[in-house]
């Protein structure tokens, strides 16, 4: 799977994820895949902001770590 196809699939999937899955996907993309797609990270940020009230402190820290 090439990067453009991966980006397209992720952009379709991310809005439908729950808050736990957003955190796990962020960590996976940051440390395993090393994704540098601005659109994907913006979609992850938007999803995490919508669910911010559901996140634990640990999950917020994990998102911050993945994003940096």
DRENNU-753156 format. One record per residue: residue number from 1; residue in three letters; chain; x negated, y negated, z negated of N, C-alpha, C, O in turn. Coordinates in pm, whole numbers, plus 50000, padded with zeros to 5 digits. Each point is the difference from the previous one (the first is absolute). Example, Ala and Ser with C-alpha at 12.3 -4.5 7.8 and 13.67 -1.06 7.14 Angstrom:
! residues 2
+-----+-----+----+--------+---------+-------+---------+----------+-------+--------+---------+-------+--------+---------+-------+
:   i :  aa : ch : n.east : n.north :  n.up : ca.east : ca.north : ca.up : c.east : c.north :  c.up : o.east : o.north :  o.up :
+-----+-----+----+--------+---------+-------+---------+----------+-------+--------+---------+-------+--------+---------+-------+
:   1 : ala :  A :  48681 :   50569 : 49220 :   50089 :    49881 : 50000 :  49910 :   49880 : 50000 :  49896 :   50002 : 49934 :
:   2 : ser :  A :  50139 :   49893 : 50138 :   49918 :    49881 : 49994 :  50077 :   49891 : 49927 :  49949 :   49889 : 49983 :
+-----+-----+----+--------+---------+-------+---------+----------+-------+--------+---------+-------+--------+---------+-------+
This chain:
! residues 68
+-----+-----+----+--------+---------+-------+---------+----------+-------+--------+---------+-------+--------+---------+-------+
:   i :  aa : ch : n.east : n.north :  n.up : ca.east : ca.north : ca.up : c.east : c.north :  c.up : o.east : o.north :  o.up :
+-----+-----+----+--------+---------+-------+---------+----------+-------+--------+---------+-------+--------+---------+-------+
:   1 : unk :  A :  49916 :   50117 : 50000 :   50084 :    49883 : 50000 :  49911 :   49876 : 50000 :  49910 :   49987 : 49916 :
:   2 : unk :  A :  50115 :   49924 : 50177 :   49918 :    49879 : 50007 :  50055 :   49893 : 49904 :  50108 :   50015 : 49943 :
:   3 : unk :  A :  49816 :   49880 : 50041 :   50034 :    49897 : 49902 :  50131 :   49929 : 50032 :  50076 :   49968 : 49909 :
:   4 : unk :  A :  49950 :   50006 : 50218 :   50123 :    49930 : 50038 :  50123 :   50086 : 49967 :  50102 :   49948 : 49954 :
:   5 : unk :  A :  49889 :   50181 : 50071 :   50112 :    50089 : 49969 :  50020 :   50011 : 49850 :  50114 :   50000 : 49951 :
:   6 : unk :  A :  49777 :   50010 : 49974 :   50008 :    50006 : 49855 :  50064 :   49873 : 49945 :  50087 :   50006 : 49914 :
:   7 : unk :  A :  49870 :   49880 : 50136 :   50055 :    49872 : 49955 :  50150 :   49994 : 50028 :  50078 :   49958 : 49914 :
:   8 : unk :  A :  49963 :   50083 : 50204 :   50141 :    49999 : 50037 :  50083 :   50088 : 49908 :  50108 :   49961 : 49955 :
:   9 : unk :  A :  49843 :   50158 : 50017 :   50073 :    50092 : 49912 :  50007 :   49946 : 49858 :  50105 :   50009 : 49935 :
:  10 : unk :  A :  49785 :   49935 : 50017 :   49999 :    49945 : 49864 :  50098 :   49883 : 49987 :  50069 :   49988 : 49899 :
:  11 : unk :  A :  49936 :   49927 : 50202 :   50091 :    49886 : 49995 :  50146 :   50044 : 50001 :  50086 :   49930 : 49946 :
:  12 : unk :  A :  49943 :   50186 : 50113 :   50135 :    50054 : 49998 :  50033 :   50063 : 49865 :  50114 :   49994 : 49954 :
:  13 : unk :  A :  49786 :   50066 : 49982 :   50021 :    50075 : 49877 :  49998 :   49913 : 49875 :  50082 :   50020 : 49909 :
:  14 : unk :  A :  49829 :   49885 : 50084 :   49976 :    49923 : 49877 :  50126 :   49936 : 49940 :  50017 :   50007 : 49878 :
:  15 : unk :  A :  50071 :   49932 : 50201 :   50118 :    49938 : 49938 :  50094 :   50100 : 49930 :  50084 :   49960 : 49919 :
:  16 : unk :  A :  49903 :   50168 : 50112 :   50089 :    50101 : 49943 :  49941 :   50074 : 49880 :  50063 :   50090 : 49947 :
:  17 : unk :  A :  49817 :   49872 : 50011 :   49934 :    50069 : 49889 :  50047 :   49946 : 49866 :  50037 :   49883 : 49988 :
:  18 : unk :  A :  49960 :   50204 : 49910 :   50029 :    49949 : 49866 :  49870 :   49942 : 49942 :  49894 :   50011 : 50060 :
:  19 : unk :  A :  50116 :   49928 : 49823 :   49885 :    49927 : 49945 :  49881 :   50092 : 49968 :  49886 :   49958 : 50016 :
:  20 : unk :  A :  50139 :   50164 : 49940 :   49890 :    50093 : 49972 :  49926 :   50037 : 50129 :  49877 :   50010 : 50001 :
:  21 : unk :  A :  50198 :   50011 : 50104 :   49939 :    50037 : 50128 :  49919 :   49886 : 50060 :  49898 :   50023 : 50065 :
:  22 : unk :  A :  50148 :   49854 : 49914 :   49925 :    49884 : 50050 :  49863 :   49993 : 49935 :  49900 :   49973 : 50066 :
:  23 : unk :  A :  50096 :   50051 : 49804 :   49873 :    49997 : 49927 :  49908 :   50112 : 50052 :  49883 :   49975 : 50030 :
:  24 : unk :  A :  50170 :   50146 : 49979 :   49919 :    50113 : 50047 :  49950 :   49979 : 50142 :  49884 :   50028 : 50030 :
:  25 : unk :  A :  50203 :   49923 : 50058 :   49959 :    49975 : 50138 :  49894 :   49891 : 50007 :  49905 :   50011 : 50079 :
:  26 : unk :  A :  50109 :   49886 : 49841 :   49900 :    49892 : 49999 :  49862 :   50052 : 49961 :  49900 :   49968 : 50065 :
:  27 : unk :  A :  50096 :   50113 : 49831 :   49872 :    50056 : 49957 :  49942 :   50092 : 50107 :  49880 :   49997 : 50026 :
:  28 : unk :  A :  50205 :   50084 : 50035 :   49953 :    50091 : 50104 :  49945 :   49922 : 50120 :  49893 :   50033 : 50052 :
:  29 : unk :  A :  50181 :   49865 : 49993 :   49955 :    49923 : 50115 :  49872 :   49922 : 49971 :  49916 :   49982 : 50089 :
:  30 : unk :  A :  50068 :   49973 : 49789 :   49882 :    49921 : 49965 :  49876 :   50086 : 49988 :  49892 :   49960 : 50046 :
:  31 : unk :  A :  50120 :   50157 : 49893 :   49881 :    50076 : 49965 :  49975 :   50122 : 50087 :  49885 :   50043 : 50013 :
:  32 : unk :  A :  50218 :   50014 : 50047 :   49981 :    50119 : 50085 :  49996 :   49963 : 50147 :  49908 :   50039 : 50073 :
:  33 : unk :  A :  50191 :   49886 : 49971 :   50012 :    49965 : 50142 :  49919 :   49876 : 50034 :  49955 :   49983 : 50113 :
:  34 : unk :  A :  50026 :   49930 : 49787 :   49932 :    49871 : 50019 :  50069 :   49916 : 50109 :  49938 :   49951 : 50094 :
:  35 : unk :  A :  50192 :   50037 : 49888 :   50086 :    49926 : 50094 :  49973 :   49850 : 49987 :  49997 :   49946 : 49890 :
:  36 : unk :  A :  49984 :   49988 : 50224 :   49975 :    49856 : 50001 :  50106 :   49924 : 50077 :  49978 :   49886 : 50041 :
:  37 : unk :  A :  50138 :   50175 : 49978 :   50108 :    49936 : 50075 :  50070 :   49895 : 49915 :  50055 :   50030 : 49895 :
:  38 : unk :  A :  49941 :   49847 : 50151 :   50062 :    49890 : 49927 :  50151 :   50022 : 49989 :  50059 :   49972 : 49896 :
:  39 : unk :  A :  50004 :   50076 : 50209 :   50145 :    50022 : 50000 :  50040 :   50105 : 49897 :  50102 :   49986 : 49932 :
:  40 : unk :  A :  49819 :   50120 : 50057 :   50029 :    50106 : 49904 :  49988 :   49947 : 49858 :  50086 :   50028 : 49916 :
:  41 : unk :  A :  49809 :   49898 : 50056 :   49981 :    49947 : 49865 :  50105 :   49896 : 49965 :  50040 :   49990 : 49884 :
:  42 : unk :  A :  50005 :   49934 : 50213 :   50108 :    49904 : 49973 :  50130 :   50074 : 49970 :  50076 :   49958 : 49911 :
:  43 : unk :  A :  49951 :   50151 : 50160 :   50121 :    50080 : 49974 :  49992 :   50063 : 49861 :  50100 :   50003 : 49929 :
:  44 : unk :  A :  49783 :   50046 : 50033 :   49983 :    50057 : 49866 :  50020 :   49892 : 49893 :  50061 :   50025 : 49897 :
:  45 : unk :  A :  49886 :   49858 : 50129 :   50015 :    49890 : 49904 :  50147 :   49962 : 49985 :  50047 :   49978 : 49889 :
:  46 : unk :  A :  50025 :   50013 : 50221 :   50142 :    49965 : 49994 :  50079 :   50106 : 49924 :  50088 :   49967 : 49920 :
:  47 : unk :  A :  49882 :   50159 : 50105 :   50071 :    50108 : 49930 :  49969 :   49999 : 49851 :  50088 :   50023 : 49917 :
:  48 : unk :  A :  49787 :   49950 : 50050 :   49964 :    49998 : 49858 :  50060 :   49878 : 49929 :  50035 :   50009 : 49882 :
:  49 : unk :  A :  49977 :   49879 : 50187 :   50061 :    49882 : 49939 :  50148 :   50022 : 49973 :  50053 :   49952 : 49900 :
:  50 : unk :  A :  50014 :   50120 : 50190 :   50142 :    50029 : 49981 :  50023 :   50090 : 49879 :  50103 :   49992 : 49934 :
:  51 : unk :  A :  49799 :   50093 : 50037 :   50014 :    50096 : 49890 :  49914 :   49963 : 49880 :  49976 :   50084 : 49913 :
:  52 : unk :  A :  49979 :   49794 : 50081 :   49909 :    49958 : 49893 :  50058 :   50024 : 49861 :  49927 :   50035 : 49907 :
:  53 : unk :  A :  50201 :   49945 : 50079 :   50064 :    50018 : 49869 :  50005 :   50147 : 49956 :  50026 :   50028 : 49883 :
:  54 : unk :  A :  49948 :   50064 : 50209 :   50000 :    50143 : 49968 :  49861 :   50055 : 49971 :  49987 :   50112 : 49950 :
:  55 : unk :  A :  49909 :   49812 : 50081 :   49863 :    50048 : 49988 :  49949 :   49989 : 49857 :  50032 :   49906 : 49927 :
:  56 : unk :  A :  49889 :   50193 : 50035 :   49932 :    49994 : 49871 :  49874 :   49914 : 50015 :  49960 :   49966 : 50111 :
:  57 : unk :  A :  49981 :   50000 : 49778 :   49875 :    49923 : 50004 :  49892 :   50078 : 50075 :  49923 :   49941 : 50077 :
:  58 : unk :  A :  50070 :   50190 : 49900 :   49902 :    50083 : 50069 :  50021 :   49995 : 50151 :  49903 :   49991 : 50075 :
:  59 : unk :  A :  50222 :   50016 : 49970 :   50029 :    49997 : 50143 :  49965 :   49864 : 50060 :  49950 :   49993 : 50112 :
:  60 : unk :  A :  50076 :   49900 : 49816 :   49963 :    49866 : 50047 :  49849 :   49991 : 50017 :  49951 :   49946 : 50099 :
:  61 : unk :  A :  49976 :   50107 : 49805 :   49853 :    50000 : 50008 :  49952 :   50085 : 50116 :  49904 :   49963 : 50068 :
:  62 : unk :  A :  50160 :   50151 : 49956 :   49961 :    50086 : 50111 :  50025 :   49930 : 50134 :  49918 :   50009 : 50091 :
:  63 : unk :  A :  50194 :   49921 : 49920 :   50028 :    49924 : 50123 :  49897 :   49891 : 50021 :  49953 :   49978 : 50112 :
:  64 : unk :  A :  50012 :   49954 : 49781 :   49898 :    49893 : 50010 :  49867 :   50058 : 50045 :  49931 :   49943 : 50085 :
:  65 : unk :  A :  50033 :   50170 : 49858 :   49875 :    50065 : 50035 :  50000 :   50044 : 50146 :  49901 :   49981 : 50071 :
:  66 : unk :  A :  50208 :   50079 : 49972 :   50010 :    50046 : 50139 :  49994 :   49883 : 50098 :  49938 :   50010 : 50106 :
:  67 : unk :  A :  50127 :   49881 : 49858 :   50007 :    49885 : 50090 :  49865 :   49929 : 50014 :  49973 :   49936 : 50102 :
:  68 : unk :  A :  49945 :   50074 : 49796 :   49871 :    49933 : 50008 :  49900 :   50092 : 50061 :  49883 :   49963 : 50017 :
+-----+-----+----+--------+---------+-------+---------+----------+-------+--------+---------+-------+--------+---------+-------+
